[in-house]
Amino acid sequence: MTIRKLLGTLYIQVVIAIVLGVLIGHHWPQTGIDLKPLGDGFIKLIKMIIGPIIFCTVVSGITSMHDVKQVGRVGGKALLYFEIVSSLALAIGLLAAHALHPGSGFNVDVKTLDTSAIANFVGQAQHGEGVTGFLLHVIPTTFFDAFAQGEILPVLFVSILFGLALVMVGEKARPLVGVIHQASEVFFRIVGMIARVAPIGAFGAMAFTIGKYGLGSLLPLMKLVGTFYLTAFIFIICVLGSIARYAGFSIWRLLGYIKSELLIVLGTSSSESALPQLIQKLESLGCSKGVVGIVVPTGYTFNLDGTNIYMTLAVLFLAQATNIDLTLEQQLTLLAVTMLTSKGAGAVVGAGFVALAASLAVVPTVPVAAMVLILGVDRFMAECRSLTNIIGNAVASLVVAAWEGELDRDKMAPIALKRERKALAAQAATDTTKATT
């Protein structure tokens, strides 16, 4: 591959942009801070198109099934998978905190902390109204308000209703289904245009992060950041890797296949920034349109593995740093609470911190004021949260598709295990022999 062709690939451009962003932010901090609008602008471009993409994807997915029962079955399997894997992620966060004790030795007196910096996050957390408020928030004021607000859950809700209604109407709705398919192609073409400026967005976001917080801000809390990254890596390789192997594909090959999307997420700290591209990649790997249309948008709210690990790990870190001992009952309560609060942690910057504040408010043994300890490094952990979330949703889609019998193994060949590729080759040889005879 020539240098010119190599530089023309998106993931190389994003890598270069991230490196330049780190250098600018480190050597010229104020310039890095001033570049923040580049990252914000790219994320706004993506958020602008997320609503229509989810609507078209979900509706196209549901209508491609032609059966309301199948829609319910796929959705049920997806939610069951989400809850099992999310519970594992929460438990692994707890175990990592107990094994590595990232907060030991801080000996912080909560009374001496200045909580003004976290007042906004705490206010957002208190603004929620628990489970009832969360469920009511899913229902938009009007059909079009779901798109105006730019939040995934309301859009997902109206998309499912619309898709199910089209299936029930039947043949009379086929022309409208065709229009939605055509609109989907247009929106994905827009995504392709926006993706071309991803390196600029990654450059601005990374320059701002390093310029604002500095690499030096990592040093006092390096043990927490290191513990989180190590735990997330172990979760991806061991837990998601085992699930992937069971489904017949390699987690390493999958990571290589979606490397461009992962780098965009790394640069912007938002897994939403790669959602449209992920949908296309999963369909090209053989996941049926119906499964992708249901699993991916739903997973962006209900399958946040990275956020789950962060929640339990961060709470125990704060307890250790402030010398507070949590009983087994309190830790089990924490697991139950974070299972709910993490569902409200969208895939955007800062949402995980708000969800953490909500969890601490429900489990008041650890004071919310302690959150100020990790405010400075939360941005550095946001990248890992988002990366783990998007990898988790990619695995979930492939697994549910395989579970439902909606996975084209031939198309999955680029990420398949050796045994799967051998089986495909043997089948192809058998088919060729039959054709010649």
N, C-alpha and C positions, 0 to 999 in steps of 0.2 A: 504493500500500500504506500503510495507516494505521500510526501509531507503535506502537500496541498489537499489531497483527498482526506488525509487523517484529520487535518485542521477543520475540514468541512463537516465532520461528524459532530452531532449535538453534544454527546457526553464529553468529548475532548474540549470543546468550547466551554462547557460548564466547569470542567476541572480547572482550566486556565483562569476562568473568571473568579472561581473561589480562591485560588492561590493569590491572584492579584488583589482581591478584596481583603485577604488576611494581611498582606504586605502593606496596603494603603492604611488599613485600620490601625496596624501596629506602629508604623513609622509616622503617619500623619493623622492622629486620632480625630481632630476636628474635621478634617476633610472627609474621613470615613463617616462621621456622624452626619455631615451635610449630604452624603450620598443616600441616605435613608429613603428618600422619595422614589429612587429607582426600584428598590425592593418592594416598597408599598404599591407602586404603580403596577408592577407585574402581578402581584397577588390580586389586586383589584380587577385586572384584566381577566384573570382566571375565574374569580368569583362572579364576574359579570356573566360568564357563559355556563357556570356550573348548573344553575337552575334549569335552563333549557336542555342541557345535556342529560341530566338525571331524568327529566320528564320523558324525553324521547327514548332514552335507553330502557327505562322501566316499562313504559307503554309498549315499546317494540318487543321487549322480552316477554311480557305477559301475553300479548296477542299472538306471539309466535307459538305459544303452547296450545292454544285453541281449547283449553280445558281449565276451568276454575279450580277443580280438585288438584290438578298438577301444580298450579300456582301456590295453593295452600300447602301442598306437600313440600315443595322446594323451600318456601318460606319457613315452614316448621323445622325442616332439617337444618337450615342455615342458623336459626335462632338457637337450636339445641347445640350446634357446634360452637356458636359464639359463647354461650354461657359456660360450656365445659372448658374451653381454652382460656376464656377470661378469668375463670376461677383459678386455673393453673397459674396464670400470670400474676394474679394477686398473691397467691400463696408463695410463689417463687420470690416475689419482692420481700415478703416477710422473712423467708428463710435466709435470703442474702443478707438482710440487716442483722439477723441473729448470728450468722456465721462470721461476718466481716466487721461488725460493730463500727460503721463509719462515723458515728457521732460520739464515740467514746473519747474522753480527754478534753472536750470543749469546756465543760463545767460552766455553762452560761447561766447567769442570773437573769431571768425573764424581765424582772422589774427594771433592769438597766437598758432595755432595748427601746429604740426609737421606732415606733410602729407607723409613723406617718406615711412611709413609703409604700406600705401594703394596704392602706385605707381603701383605695379604689377597688382592689381585688376582693377585700372582705365585704365591701358594700355590694358588689355584684353577686357574691355568694349568698348574702342575706336577702337579696332581692328575690331569689327563687322561693317557691312555696312548696318545697318537698316534692313527693311523688305526684300528688294531685296537680300541683302547678306545672310539673314537667309534662304530664299527660295532656293537660289542657293546652299547653303551649304547642303541642303537635298539631292541633286544629287551627288553621289560619282564620282570620276574620272574614276574608273573602277568598275565592278561588285564586285570584290574581295577586292577592296580598302575599301568598306563599312565595311567589317569585320576587316580589318587591323587597321582601325582608332579606332575601339571600341566605336563608338558613336551610340546611339539608332536610331535617325531619318534616316540616310542613310540606315541602315540595315532594318528598317521598310519599307522604300521606295522600295528597291529591293525585299523584301519578298512579298509585295503586288503584285508587277508586276509579279513575278514568280508564285505566287499562282493563279492569274487571268489567266495567260497563260496556266497553267495546266488544269484549268476548261474549257477553250476554246478548248484545244486539245481533251479533252474527254477521251474515253476509251483507246486510245493509250498511254495515260500518266499514266494509273493506276499502272503499275509496278514501275514507278519512285515515285509515291505517296506512295506506300508501302515501298519503301526504305527510304523515308523521315520519315515515321512513325517509322520505326525500328531505324533510327538514333536518333530520338527524345527520344526513350526509353534509348538509350545508354547515351545521354547527361544528361538526368535526373538522371541516375544512378551515373554519375560523380558528379552531384550536391549533391546527397546524401552523397558521399564520402567527398566532400568539407565541407558540413554542420557539419560534425563531429568535425571540427577544429574551428567552429564558436566561442565557448567559449574563445579560445586562442586569436582570432582576437578581440573580444569584450574586453577582459582583456587588451590587448596592447593598443587599441585605447582609452579606458577610462583612463588608467594610464597616457598616454601621455597628454590628455586633461587637467586633473587635475594637473599633474606635470608642464605643460607648463604655464597654465593660473592661476591655483590655485583657490580654492573656494573663497578666499578673493577678487578676481577680480570681483566677482559677486556683492559685496555689493554696490559700488557706482551706479551701473546701475540695481539694483535689481528691481526697479519699472518697467523698460522696460521689463526685462526678465519675471517678474511676470505677467505683462499685456499681453504679447504675449502668455504665457502658458495658462492663464485664457481665453483669446479670442479663442485660438485654441480648448480648452476643450468645451467651449460653442458652438462653431461651430460644433464640432463632435457630441455632445449630442443633440443639438437643431435642427440644419439644417440637418446634415446627419442622425440623429436619426429619424427625421420626415419623411425624404425620405425613410428610411429603413422601418419604420412602414407602410407607404403607400404601399410598395412593399411586405409586409407580414412577415418581419423578424425583430428581435431585434438587435439594434446596440450593446447592452451589450453582448449578446450571440455571436455575430460576433467577438467582441474584444477577448472574451475568446477562441474562436475557432482558431484565428490566433495569439495567445499570443506568441508562439515561434518566429514567424517572427517579431513581434513587438519588442521583446527583442533583437533580432539580430540587428534590425535597431537602437534601442536605444544605443546599445554598439558601433556600427560602424559609426553612424551619416549619413548613406547612405541607402536610400530605395532600391537602386539597389541590395544591398546585400541579400535581401529577395525576389527578383522578381521571380526566378524560383520556389521557394517553394510556393509562393502566387498563381502562376498559377495552381499548383497541388491541392492546398486546394480549390480553387474556382471550379475546375472541380469536385472535390469530393462532393461539396455542391450542385451540380446539374446544374451548368452553362454549356451550351453546349460548345464543343471544338471550334466551330466557333466564338461564341461571345467572349470567353476568349482570343482567338488568335488575335482578332482585338482590343478589348477594353483595355486590360491590357498594351500591348506595346505602344499603342497610348496614353493612359492615362499618361504614365511616362514622356511624353513631354507636352501634352495639358491639363492635369488635375492635376495641382500641387496646391492643395488648401492651404496647409501650407505655401508654398512660396508666394502665392498671399496675404495671411493675413500679412505675414512678410513685404512684399514690401510697402504696403500703410501705415502700422503702423510705420515702420522704417522711412519713409520719413517725416511723420508728427511729429514723435519724434524729428528728427533732426531740423525741422523747429521750434518746441517749444523750444528746447535746445538753439538755436541760436537767439531766439526772432524774428523770421520771420513769418509774417502773410501771409497765403496763401488765396487768394480769392476763391470764389466758382468755378469760371471758371478755375482757376489753378488746383483745386482739381479734377474737372471733366476731365481736360486734363491728370492729373496724372493717373486717372482710365483707360483712353483709352491707355495711353502709357504703363502702367504696364501690361495691358492685352496682349500686344505684347511681351514686354521684358521678362515676366515671362515664355513665351513659350521656350525661349532659356536657361532657368535655369534647367539644367539636374539634376538628382537625386543624385549628388555626392557632397562631401564636398567643400564649397567655391563657388559653382555655383550661389547660391542665392545672395551672396555678390557682385559677378560680375554683375548680373542682376540689382541689386540695383544701382550700379555705372552707368550702362547704362541708367537707368530711370532718375537719377539725371542729367545726361548729356543732356537729352532731355528737362527736366523741370529745367532750370538752376537757378530758384529763390532760391533754397536751394543749396549752394555750395557743390561740391563733396568733398571738404576738410573736411566737417563736418563728413564724414563717419568714420574718425579716432576715433570718440567718441565711436562707437559701435564695433570696431574691436576686442577688448579684450573679449567681451561676445558673439560675433557672433557664435563661436563654440558651446556655450551652447544652443543657439537657434536653431542650425542646427539639433539637435536631435528632437526637437518639429516639425520643418518643415518637416523632413523626415517621422516622425510618422503620421502626419496629411495627408501627401501625399499618403502614402501606404493605410491608412484607407479609404481615399477618392476614391482610385482606386478599392478597394475591393467592396465598396458600389456601385460604378458606374457599375461594371461588373454584379452584381446581379440585379440591377435595369434595365439595358439594356436587360439582358437575360429575365427578367420577361416581359418587354415591348414588346419584340420580340416573346414571347411565347416559348422561348428556355430554360426555367428553370424547372428542375425536382423537383417538390414540395416535393416528398417523400424523396429525397436526402437532401433537404434543412431543413428537420425536426430538426436537432440539433440546428439551430439558429432561427427557426420559432417562431412566436408569439403564444400565447396560443390558440387563435381562429383558427389559421392555423392548429395547431396540433390536435385540436378537429375535425376540418373538415376532416383531413386526416384519423383520427381514425374512424370517422363515415363512410367515403367512403370505408375504408378497411373492416369494418363490413358488409356494404352493398354488397361488392364484395364477401365476404365469404358466405353470405346468398344465393346469386345467384348461387354460385358454388355448394353449397350443395343441392340446389333444382334442 
